[in-house]
Amino acid sequence: MQALDHARYLVLVQGAEVLEADGTGDKVLRLTDGSMLKLFRRKRLISSAAWYPYARRFADNCVTLAKRAIPCPNVRTVYRIAEIARDAVHYDPLAGQTLRQLLGNAASDDELRGQLGRFIADLHEKGIYFRSAHLGNVILTPEGKLGLIDIADMKTYRSPLRKNLRLRNFKHMLRYTQDRQWLLGEGNQAFLEGYLNAQTTCDATELAQAVR
């Protein structure tokens, strides 16, 4: 993690577009060269972020995903900005659109649902538990592949995920009404069939019943 003093930080973000902010300040900035700066603050004094900052987790998760052939952002640098009590990760964004941006606009929604099902199965088979899984964090790239963004909240395992972790991950994905309606509304089976046909570790019938 590289120290970044306040003067250099101000130079870095000069002319940047604020994409996300809250009452504590800026959270995500698009810099003038098109790269991104994501800022993290420690919310509690005693927290795992004290010894493993979220910015470092983001960067480490990008390395892990790249090694497992999952498209994701490309990290340039991880910073500690002491004067504003923030850590930051500077990265090149993953090109494309989020699936939430594509809802109802894809040439074939069922094809995209099936692709997403296969993608989530691939993550689970590769031991990736993405707790922030939702349609706003999955990107369809210009090459037609799916990838992940906003990946600080992720765990990886050396073996395929157990059934209970898979079901917990589905619960995260289905917690937004709009997402759930698009994925499973009116008994649509494309997403679930895509997932079940691509995974080889768990009992397909049991998984299907639990998700439904």
JOHU-V369295 format. One record per residue. SS is DSSP state (h for helix, s for strand, l for the rest). D_CENTER is the distance of its C-alpha to the mean C-alpha in Angstrom with 2 decimals. Layout:
BEGIN
SS/D_CENTER  SS/D_CENTER
END
This chain:
BEGIN
l/21.50  s/23.76  s/25.81  l/25.78  l/28.72  h/28.72  h/30.86  h/28.60  h/25.54  h/27.50  h/28.33  h/24.73  h/23.60  l/26.85  l/26.41  l/22.63  s/21.12  s/19.54  s/16.46  s/15.73  s/18.28  s/19.83  l/23.21  l/22.64  s/21.90  s/19.46  s/15.74  s/14.38  s/17.00  s/17.50  l/20.33  l/23.34  l/22.47  l/19.20  l/17.05  s/14.78  s/15.53  s/13.26  s/15.65  s/15.51  l/18.53  l/19.71  l/20.36  l/22.94  l/25.62  l/25.25  l/21.68  h/19.87  h/18.46  h/22.10  l/22.09  l/18.46  l/16.98  h/13.37  h/13.65  h/14.93  h/12.26  h/9.60  h/12.20  h/13.12  h/9.79  h/9.90  h/13.42  h/12.83  h/10.53  h/13.14  h/15.88  l/14.71  l/14.60  l/10.96  s/10.41  l/8.20  l/9.64  s/13.08  s/14.04  s/17.60  s/18.56  s/17.76  s/20.27  s/22.13  s/23.92  h/26.54  h/28.46  h/25.71  l/24.28  s/20.80  s/18.60  s/16.61  s/14.52  s/15.83  s/13.91  s/14.32  l/11.67  l/10.68  l/13.49  l/13.53  s/12.91  s/10.36  h/11.86  h/12.93  h/14.91  h/16.50  l/17.69  l/21.37  l/21.54  l/20.76  l/23.93  l/23.37  h/20.99  h/22.00  h/21.22  h/17.64  h/17.42  h/18.86  h/16.57  h/13.51  h/15.54  h/16.30  h/12.78  h/11.79  h/15.18  h/14.58  h/11.60  h/14.00  h/16.93  l/15.42  l/14.87  s/11.09  s/10.39  s/6.84  l/8.38  l/6.11  l/6.33  l/8.05  l/9.35  l/8.26  l/4.55  s/6.28  s/8.75  s/12.32  l/13.82  l/17.55  l/18.39  l/17.26  l/14.47  s/10.99  s/8.00  s/4.27  l/3.61  l/4.04  l/4.03  l/7.56  l/7.78  s/7.97  s/11.38  s/13.05  l/16.52  l/19.27  l/20.08  l/18.62  l/17.33  l/20.21  h/20.81  h/20.25  h/16.68  h/15.97  h/17.67  h/15.87  h/12.49  h/14.29  h/15.54  h/12.22  h/11.53  l/15.11  l/15.56  l/15.49  h/18.81  h/17.96  h/15.14  h/17.54  h/20.39  h/18.81  h/17.70  h/20.89  h/23.31  h/26.98  h/26.57  l/24.47  l/23.93  h/21.98  h/18.51  h/20.16  h/22.55  h/19.97  h/18.25  h/21.67  h/23.15  h/20.49  l/20.40  l/23.52  l/23.27  l/23.73  l/26.46  h/25.40  h/27.84  h/26.78  h/23.08  h/24.02  h/26.29  h/23.82  h/21.10  l/23.85
END
